[in-house]
Amino acid sequence: LLDRFGLADAADRPAATLSGGMRRRLDLAASLVRRPEVLFLDEPTTGLDPASRNRVWETVRALKADGTTVLLTTQYLEEADRLADDIALVDRGRVAHTGSPAELKALVGAYAQAVVPDPDALVRAAGVLDRLTGAEPVLDHERRTVGAVSTDPTLTLPRLVRELDAAGVPLVDASLRPPTLDDVFLRLTGGNGSDDRNESNDGKELVA
């Protein structure tokens, strides 16, 4: 376990002399001395460098493959996306939404965006996105971009480009980006944090 978590060189050092990241890795290693049937991990990769984070992720995947049930809380959304079979989105102490990463992303939809060369094209592009997505487009006049969230699973990038072209919209670029769990988190919780400065976080997290 010390080898697995990159702690072999520090094996003879008192734990109090280890860095914060090393102590987090040591905590996880100690919890695996006996192979548990259920393992609770509370934000296990907070403060870890990318290499150490990857070691933890590999360990969690190996535990899952070996039959261990892992309950993991995290505010690092990529972590939940990569590791979780099921996610519970906790908003101010209550479970707000549950589902697999794919199911939660389907609640938000893909983000369609067009980049145009002039302000007149921006207005026309907004009309096309409004019609295609049924959502109110967001215009950025400075960057000359317009985007909208689409929950239509049949909307594809080629169709988006064809529709813009048919409407006579000159394009600099167009994209259709699948939602991330960051998008899901911000959309389903409203993106509002707590006003209480004494709280350690905003009361929102993912349990995977």
C-alpha positions as CSV (number, residue, x, y, z in Angstrom):
1,L,0.0,0.0,0.0
2,L,2.9,2.4,0.7
3,D,4.3,1.6,-2.7
4,R,0.9,2.0,-4.3
5,F,0.4,5.5,-2.9
6,G,4.0,6.7,-3.4
7,L,4.8,6.7,0.3
8,A,7.5,4.0,0.5
9,D,10.3,6.6,0.8
10,A,8.5,8.1,3.8
11,A,7.7,4.8,5.5
12,D,9.9,5.5,8.5
13,R,8.8,9.1,9.1
14,P,6.3,10.0,11.8
15,A,2.9,10.9,10.1
16,A,3.0,14.4,11.7
17,T,6.0,15.2,9.5
18,L,4.2,14.4,6.3
19,S,2.7,17.0,4.0
20,G,-1.1,17.4,3.8
21,G,-1.3,15.5,0.5
22,M,0.9,12.7,1.9
23,R,-1.3,12.4,5.0
24,R,-4.4,12.1,2.8
25,R,-2.8,9.3,0.9
26,L,-1.7,7.7,4.1
27,D,-5.3,7.9,5.4
28,L,-6.5,6.1,2.4
29,A,-3.8,3.5,2.5
30,A,-4.6,2.8,6.2
31,S,-8.3,2.3,5.4
32,L,-7.3,-0.5,2.9
33,V,-5.1,-2.6,5.2
34,R,-8.1,-4.8,5.5
35,R,-10.1,-5.0,2.3
36,P,-13.5,-3.4,3.2
37,E,-16.8,-4.4,1.8
38,V,-17.9,-0.8,2.0
39,L,-15.6,2.2,1.9
40,F,-16.6,5.8,2.8
41,L,-14.3,8.4,1.3
42,D,-14.9,12.1,2.2
43,E,-13.2,14.3,-0.5
44,P,-10.2,12.0,-0.7
45,T,-8.3,14.0,-3.4
46,T,-8.6,17.5,-2.0
47,G,-5.2,19.1,-2.1
48,L,-3.5,16.3,-4.0
49,D,-1.3,16.9,-7.1
50,P,-2.5,15.3,-10.4
51,A,-0.3,12.3,-10.1
52,S,-1.5,11.5,-6.6
53,R,-5.1,12.1,-7.6
54,N,-4.7,9.6,-10.4
55,R,-3.3,7.0,-8.0
56,V,-6.4,7.4,-5.8
57,W,-8.7,7.1,-8.9
58,E,-6.9,4.0,-9.9
59,T,-7.4,2.5,-6.4
60,V,-11.1,3.3,-6.4
61,R,-11.6,1.7,-9.8
62,A,-9.7,-1.4,-8.6
63,L,-11.8,-1.6,-5.4
64,K,-15.0,-1.3,-7.5
65,A,-13.8,-4.1,-9.8
66,D,-13.0,-6.2,-6.8
67,G,-16.5,-5.9,-5.4
68,T,-16.1,-3.1,-2.8
69,T,-18.9,-0.6,-2.6
70,V,-17.4,2.9,-2.5
71,L,-19.4,5.9,-1.2
72,L,-17.4,9.1,-2.1
73,T,-18.2,12.7,-1.4
74,T,-16.6,15.3,-3.7
75,Q,-16.8,18.8,-4.9
76,Y,-14.4,17.9,-7.7
77,L,-16.9,17.2,-10.5
78,E,-14.6,15.5,-13.0
79,E,-13.8,13.0,-10.2
80,A,-17.5,12.0,-9.9
81,D,-17.8,11.9,-13.7
82,R,-14.9,9.5,-14.0
83,L,-15.6,7.2,-11.1
84,A,-19.3,7.1,-10.3
85,D,-22.0,4.7,-11.4
86,D,-24.6,6.6,-9.5
87,I,-24.6,10.2,-8.2
88,A,-26.6,12.1,-5.6
89,L,-26.5,15.8,-5.9
90,V,-26.8,17.3,-2.4
91,D,-28.1,20.9,-2.2
92,R,-28.2,22.5,1.2
93,G,-28.4,19.2,3.1
94,R,-31.0,17.6,0.9
95,V,-30.7,15.2,-2.1
96,A,-31.8,17.3,-5.0
97,H,-31.2,14.9,-7.9
98,T,-29.9,11.4,-8.4
99,G,-28.8,9.3,-11.4
100,S,-25.9,8.2,-13.4
101,P,-23.6,10.8,-14.9
102,A,-25.3,10.3,-18.3
103,E,-28.8,10.6,-16.8
104,L,-27.9,13.8,-15.0
105,K,-26.3,15.4,-18.1
106,A,-29.5,14.5,-20.0
107,L,-31.4,16.8,-17.7
108,V,-29.3,19.8,-18.8
109,G,-28.7,19.1,-22.5
110,A,-26.0,20.1,-24.9
111,Y,-24.8,23.6,-25.5
112,A,-25.1,24.9,-29.0
113,Q,-23.0,28.0,-29.9
114,A,-22.3,30.0,-33.0
115,V,-19.6,32.6,-33.6
116,V,-20.4,35.2,-36.2
117,P,-18.4,38.1,-37.8
118,D,-20.9,41.0,-37.3
119,P,-23.7,42.2,-35.0
120,D,-26.4,41.7,-37.6
121,A,-25.5,38.0,-38.0
122,L,-25.6,37.7,-34.2
123,V,-29.4,38.5,-34.1
124,R,-30.2,36.1,-37.0
125,A,-28.1,33.4,-35.4
126,A,-30.0,33.9,-32.1
127,G,-33.3,33.4,-34.0
128,V,-32.1,30.1,-35.4
129,L,-30.9,28.8,-32.0
130,D,-34.2,29.9,-30.4
131,R,-36.1,27.9,-33.0
132,L,-33.8,24.8,-32.8
133,T,-33.5,24.6,-29.0
134,G,-36.6,26.2,-27.6
135,A,-34.4,27.9,-25.1
136,E,-33.6,31.6,-24.7
137,P,-30.2,32.3,-26.5
138,V,-27.4,34.1,-24.6
139,L,-25.7,36.8,-26.7
140,D,-22.2,38.0,-26.2
141,H,-21.9,41.1,-28.4
142,E,-18.3,41.7,-27.6
143,R,-17.2,38.2,-28.6
144,R,-20.0,37.9,-31.2
145,T,-21.2,34.6,-29.9
146,V,-24.6,33.3,-29.3
147,G,-25.5,30.1,-27.4
148,A,-28.4,28.1,-26.0
149,V,-29.0,24.9,-24.2
150,S,-30.7,22.2,-26.2
151,T,-32.4,19.1,-24.7
152,D,-33.3,17.8,-28.2
153,P,-31.3,14.6,-28.6
154,T,-31.7,14.8,-32.4
155,L,-29.8,18.1,-32.7
156,T,-26.4,17.5,-34.3
157,L,-23.6,19.8,-35.3
158,P,-24.2,19.2,-39.0
159,R,-27.9,20.1,-38.6
160,L,-27.0,23.2,-36.6
161,V,-24.6,24.4,-39.3
162,R,-27.1,23.6,-42.1
163,E,-29.9,25.5,-40.3
164,L,-27.6,28.6,-39.8
165,D,-26.5,28.4,-43.4
166,A,-30.1,28.2,-44.7
167,A,-30.9,31.3,-42.6
168,G,-28.1,33.2,-44.3
169,V,-26.0,33.4,-41.2
170,P,-22.2,33.8,-41.9
171,L,-20.2,31.7,-39.5
172,V,-16.8,32.0,-38.0
173,D,-17.3,28.8,-35.9
174,A,-20.1,26.6,-34.6
175,S,-20.1,24.0,-31.8
176,L,-22.4,21.6,-30.0
177,R,-20.8,20.7,-26.7
178,P,-22.1,18.0,-24.4
179,P,-22.8,19.2,-20.9
180,T,-20.2,18.5,-18.1
181,L,-21.1,17.8,-14.5
182,D,-20.1,21.4,-13.8
183,D,-22.9,22.4,-16.1
184,V,-25.3,20.0,-14.3
185,F,-24.2,21.3,-10.9
186,L,-24.6,24.9,-11.7
187,R,-27.9,24.5,-13.6
188,L,-29.7,22.2,-11.1
189,T,-28.6,24.1,-8.0
190,G,-29.0,27.6,-9.5
191,G,-25.3,28.3,-9.0
192,N,-25.9,30.2,-5.8
193,G,-23.6,29.8,-2.9
194,S,-24.2,30.5,0.7
195,D,-24.0,34.0,2.1
196,D,-22.7,32.7,5.4
197,R,-19.0,33.4,5.4
198,N,-18.5,31.1,8.3
199,E,-19.5,28.0,6.3
200,S,-16.7,25.9,4.9
201,N,-18.6,25.4,1.6
202,D,-21.8,26.4,0.0
203,G,-23.7,23.3,1.1
204,K,-23.6,21.7,-2.3
205,E,-21.7,18.5,-3.2
206,L,-21.8,15.3,-5.1
207,V,-22.0,11.9,-3.5
208,A,-20.9,9.2,-5.9
